[in-house]
Amino acid sequence: MSTLAAIGVLAILIFVHELGHFLAARLQGIYANKFSIGFGPVLLKYQGKQTEYALRALPLGGFVGFPDDDPESDIPPTDPNLLSNRPILDRAIVISAGVIANLIFAYFLLVVQVSVTGFQQIDYHPGVVVAGIADSLSTAAGKAGIQANDAILAVNQERLGDGKPAIVKLMAEIQNHPNQPITFEIKRGEKTLDIQVTPDATADGKGQIGVKLVPNADVIVTRSLNIGDALAKGATEFERVIILTVQGLAQLVTNFGETATQIAGPIKIVEIGSNIAATNIAGLLQFGALISINLAVMNTLPLPALDGGQLAFLLIEGLLGKPLPMKLQETVMQTGLFLLLGLGVFLVIRDTANLSSVQQFFK
């Protein structure tokens, strides 16, 4: 069920994006003869009075089609309600409406989340908490007398700090001291203790003590009780997620070699969403908002086959006073679409091969 929920969220986000394009056209009286979720062969379709609505086989996005691009259309090429015959501003509104729709929907999801379940914030404290011990009789931690819920504040009198960096620092100290005694400063309830631990050596020569470590932190839930506060808190979280998304994109561009492996395709996104959906509805709402914002930001990039690429063509047209040759535009857009679909297929294959269930099957 959690997997279906994640797939449902992605389908809704694609639908919202294409609905933005579609409504922006129809509300301006511009013809739109196709509304499709997915690419490739048609699985289901319904022919409305002016528009064909379709569900297609490749769930890698969607599109709104216009009779300008349809050789079978019987609408005269001079009709003022064709998209290509409209002023640049009208066309820009249609092209950018998908991004705007995703941003509005993301904000809506965040407002719903803070109203219904609240936002979770983590309040970090110094040290690392022992969440569990593998075996209290045979592990180094068990022999030394370390207990679950102990907070390790320092190693050999060196403070660990807080958050995930504290865990990394502690693990490095443990791994670097196989069969060598190290002293932990531990807080247990209201008491502070010094406990000496000698990490066991693993087969690769690193130290281990047999514990599960988590940050020393409290989870604080902030919930709004009125619509005004929900709108304000939703806006703050919306701004935070957009900034993080843009920063992540900038890091991908400036440091592509190290960050390219972090690009996720539909399968990986569904897997992540499935894990979140299995936890709680709050996580699923935040997942939907995050993916919706990412979809909006990515579509603003001036790349062929993306909304940003089409807006770039409009900008060039505005600067030159005339559009680029249609043959050139079609070639660029078709090449971009081919590359985009190719990337999508590659990510689907890669992420499917990396699924734990698939890897287990081939063992």
C-alpha positions in Angstrom: 0.0 0.0 0.0 2.9 2.4 0.8 4.3 1.8 -2.7 0.9 2.6 -4.3 0.7 5.7 -2.2 4.1 6.9 -3.4 3.1 6.1 -7.1 -0.1 8.0 -6.5 1.7 11.1 -5.2 3.9 11.1 -8.3 0.9 10.7 -10.6 -0.9 13.5 -8.9 2.2 15.8 -9.2 2.5 15.1 -13.0 -1.3 15.6 -13.4 -1.1 19.0 -11.5 1.8 20.1 -13.7 0.0 19.3 -17.0 -3.2 20.7 -15.6 -1.5 24.0 -15.1 -0.5 24.1 -18.8 -4.0 23.0 -19.9 -6.0 25.4 -17.8 -3.7 28.4 -18.7 -4.4 27.6 -22.4 -8.1 27.0 -22.1 -8.8 30.0 -19.9 -7.2 32.2 -22.6 -9.3 30.5 -25.3 -6.2 28.7 -26.8 -6.9 25.3 -28.4 -5.5 22.3 -26.6 -6.3 19.0 -28.2 -4.4 16.5 -26.1 -3.9 16.0 -22.4 -1.6 13.0 -21.6 -0.1 11.5 -18.5 3.0 9.5 -19.6 4.6 9.0 -23.0 4.5 6.3 -25.7 1.7 3.9 -26.5 -1.8 4.8 -25.3 -3.2 2.5 -22.5 -6.5 4.4 -21.9 -8.1 7.4 -23.6 -11.2 9.4 -23.7 -12.1 11.8 -26.5 -13.8 14.9 -25.2 -15.4 17.6 -27.3 -12.1 19.4 -27.9 -9.5 17.3 -26.2 -8.2 13.7 -26.1 -7.4 12.7 -22.6 -4.9 9.7 -22.4 -2.9 7.5 -20.1 0.3 6.3 -21.7 2.7 3.4 -21.1 5.9 5.3 -20.0 5.2 7.0 -16.7 8.1 9.5 -17.1 6.0 12.7 -17.2 3.2 14.0 -19.4 2.3 16.6 -22.0 -0.4 18.9 -23.3 -0.7 18.8 -27.1 -1.8 21.7 -29.3 -3.3 21.5 -32.8 -0.4 23.7 -34.1 1.7 20.5 -33.9 -0.9 18.1 -35.3 -0.8 17.6 -39.1 -4.3 16.0 -39.0 -5.9 19.1 -37.4 -8.5 20.8 -39.5 -8.1 24.2 -37.8 -6.8 26.9 -40.2 -3.2 27.8 -39.6 -4.2 31.5 -39.3 -6.7 30.9 -36.5 -5.9 33.4 -33.7 -6.7 30.8 -31.0 -3.8 28.6 -32.0 -1.0 28.8 -29.5 1.6 29.8 -32.1 -0.5 32.8 -33.2 -0.8 34.3 -29.7 1.5 37.1 -28.4 4.6 36.0 -26.6 3.1 36.9 -23.2 0.1 34.5 -23.7 2.5 31.7 -24.7 4.8 32.4 -21.8 1.8 32.1 -19.4 0.9 28.7 -20.9 4.5 27.4 -20.8 5.2 28.6 -17.2 1.8 27.5 -15.8 3.0 24.0 -15.1 5.8 25.2 -12.8 3.4 27.7 -11.1 0.9 24.9 -10.5 3.5 22.6 -8.9 4.7 25.4 -6.6 1.1 26.3 -5.6 0.4 22.6 -4.9 3.5 22.2 -2.9 2.6 25.2 -0.7 -0.9 23.7 -0.3 0.5 20.4 0.9 2.8 22.1 3.4 -0.2 24.1 4.8 -2.2 20.9 5.1 0.7 19.2 6.8 1.3 21.9 9.4 -2.5 22.0 10.1 -3.1 18.3 10.4 0.0 16.6 11.6 2.5 19.5 12.2 6.1 20.0 11.1 8.8 18.0 12.8 11.9 19.8 14.0 14.9 18.1 15.6 16.5 19.7 18.6 20.0 18.4 18.9 21.9 18.0 22.2 25.6 17.3 22.8 26.7 13.7 22.3 25.6 10.4 20.8 22.9 8.1 22.2 23.4 4.3 22.4 20.1 3.1 20.9 20.9 -0.6 21.4 23.6 -3.1 22.1 24.1 -6.2 19.9 25.0 -8.6 22.7 25.5 -7.4 26.3 27.7 -10.4 27.1 30.1 -10.7 24.2 30.5 -7.2 22.7 33.0 -4.7 23.9 30.3 -2.2 24.9 28.4 -4.9 26.9 31.6 -6.0 28.7 32.4 -2.4 29.6 29.0 -1.8 31.1 27.6 0.5 28.5 23.8 0.5 28.5 21.0 1.3 26.1 20.0 5.0 26.2 23.5 6.1 27.5 24.6 9.4 25.9 28.3 9.4 25.0 29.5 13.0 25.4 33.3 12.7 24.8 36.0 10.2 23.8 39.4 10.4 25.5 38.3 13.8 26.9 37.5 15.2 23.4 34.0 16.5 23.0 31.9 14.9 20.2 29.6 17.8 19.5 26.1 17.0 18.3 24.1 15.7 15.4 25.3 13.4 12.7 28.9 14.8 12.7 29.1 13.6 16.3 28.3 10.0 15.2 30.9 10.1 12.4 33.5 11.4 14.9 32.7 8.7 17.5 32.7 5.9 14.9 36.1 7.1 13.5 37.6 7.0 17.1 36.2 3.5 17.7 37.4 2.1 14.3 40.9 3.7 14.7 41.5 2.0 18.1 41.1 -1.8 17.7 42.2 -3.6 20.8 43.2 -0.3 22.4 41.4 1.1 25.5 39.5 4.4 25.0 37.6 6.3 27.6 34.0 7.4 27.1 32.4 10.2 29.1 28.8 9.0 29.5 25.7 10.7 30.8 23.2 8.2 32.3 20.2 9.8 33.6 21.4 12.6 36.0 24.9 10.9 36.4 28.1 11.4 34.5 30.4 8.4 34.2 33.8 7.6 32.8 33.8 4.1 31.2 36.8 2.5 29.6 36.1 0.4 26.4 38.4 -1.7 24.4 37.0 -2.0 20.8 37.2 -5.5 19.3 39.1 -5.9 16.0 37.2 -6.8 12.9 38.5 -9.0 10.0 39.6 -5.8 8.2 41.5 -4.5 11.3 39.0 -1.8 12.3 37.6 -1.4 15.8 34.0 -2.1 16.8 32.1 -2.2 20.1 28.7 -3.6 19.0 26.2 -0.8 19.5 23.6 1.1 17.4 24.2 4.9 17.6 21.7 7.7 17.0 22.0 11.5 17.4 21.2 12.8 20.9 18.1 14.8 19.9 14.4 15.5 20.7 11.7 15.7 18.0 9.6 18.8 18.4 6.2 18.9 16.5 5.0 22.3 15.6 1.3 22.4 14.6 -1.0 25.3 13.6 -4.4 25.7 15.2 -5.7 28.5 12.9 -5.5 29.2 9.2 -3.4 32.4 9.4 -0.7 30.7 11.4 -0.8 27.7 9.0 -0.4 29.9 6.0 2.6 31.7 7.6 4.3 28.5 8.8 3.7 26.8 5.4 5.3 29.8 3.7 8.4 29.6 5.9 8.8 25.9 5.2 8.1 26.4 1.5 10.9 29.0 1.3 13.3 26.7 3.2 12.6 23.8 0.8 13.0 25.9 -2.3 16.4 27.3 -1.0 17.6 23.7 -0.3 16.4 22.5 -3.7 18.2 25.3 -5.6 21.4 24.8 -3.5 21.3 21.1 -4.3 20.9 21.8 -8.0 23.8 24.3 -7.9 25.9 21.7 -6.3 25.0 19.2 -9.0 26.1 21.7 -11.7 29.3 22.8 -10.0 30.4 19.4 -8.7 28.7 17.0 -11.2 31.4 14.3 -10.9 30.7 13.6 -7.2 26.9 14.3 -7.1 25.7 12.7 -10.4 25.3 9.3 -8.6 22.7 11.0 -6.3 20.3 11.7 -9.2 17.2 9.6 -8.6 14.8 8.2 -11.3 11.2 7.3 -10.9 11.9 3.9 -9.3 14.2 5.3 -6.7 11.8 8.2 -5.9 8.9 5.6 -5.5 11.1 3.5 -3.2 11.9 6.6 -1.1 8.3 7.6 -1.1 7.2 4.1 -0.2 9.5 4.0 2.9 8.2 7.4 4.0 4.5 6.5 3.4 5.0 3.4 5.6 6.0 5.7 8.4 3.2 8.3 8.6 1.0 10.7 6.6 3.1 13.7 7.6 6.1 12.3 5.8 4.1 11.5 2.7 2.8 15.1 2.6 6.3 16.5 2.9 7.5 14.0 0.3 4.9 15.3 -2.1 5.8 18.9 -1.4 9.5 18.3 -1.9 9.0 16.4 -5.2 6.6 19.0 -6.5 9.1 21.8 -5.8 11.9 19.8 -7.3 9.7 19.2 -10.4 9.0 22.9 -10.7 12.7 23.9 -10.2 14.0 21.3 -12.7 11.4 22.4 -15.3 12.7 26.0 -15.2 16.1 24.9 -16.5 16.7 26.2 -20.1 17.1 22.7 -21.5 15.3 21.3 -24.6 12.1 19.4 -23.8 11.7 21.2 -20.5 9.5 24.3 -19.9 12.6 26.4 -19.4 13.8 25.4 -22.9 10.6 26.6 -24.5 10.7 29.9 -22.5 14.3 30.3 -23.8 13.0 30.1 -27.3 10.4 32.8 -26.5 13.1 35.0 -25.0 15.2 34.7 -28.2 12.1 35.5 -30.2 11.4 38.6 -28.2 15.0 39.8 -28.6 15.2 39.0 -32.4 11.7 40.2 -33.1 10.9 36.9 -34.9 10.9 33.2 -33.9 13.7 30.9 -34.8 13.1 28.7 -37.8 10.5 26.1 -36.9 12.7 23.3 -38.3 15.5 24.3 -35.9 13.1 24.5 -32.9 11.6 21.0 -33.7 15.1 19.5 -34.1 16.3 20.9 -30.8 13.1 19.9 -28.9 13.0 16.4 -30.4 16.7 15.8 -29.5 16.1 17.1 -26.0 13.1 14.8 -25.6 15.0 11.8 -26.9 17.9 12.5 -24.4 15.4 13.1 -21.6 13.6 9.9 -22.2 16.9 8.1 -22.6 18.1 9.4 -19.2 14.7 8.4 -17.7 15.0 4.8 -19.0 18.6 4.6 -17.8 17.6 5.7 -14.3 14.7 3.2 -14.3 17.1 0.4 -15.2 19.8 1.5 -12.7 17.4 2.0 -9.8 15.5 -1.2 -10.5 18.8 -3.1 -10.4 19.7 -1.5 -7.1 16.5 -2.5 -5.4 17.2 -4.8 -2.5 14.5 -7.2 -3.6 16.0 -7.5 -7.1 19.6 -7.9 -5.8 18.3 -10.6 -3.4 16.6 -12.4 -6.3 19.9 -12.7 -8.2 22.0 -13.9 -5.3 
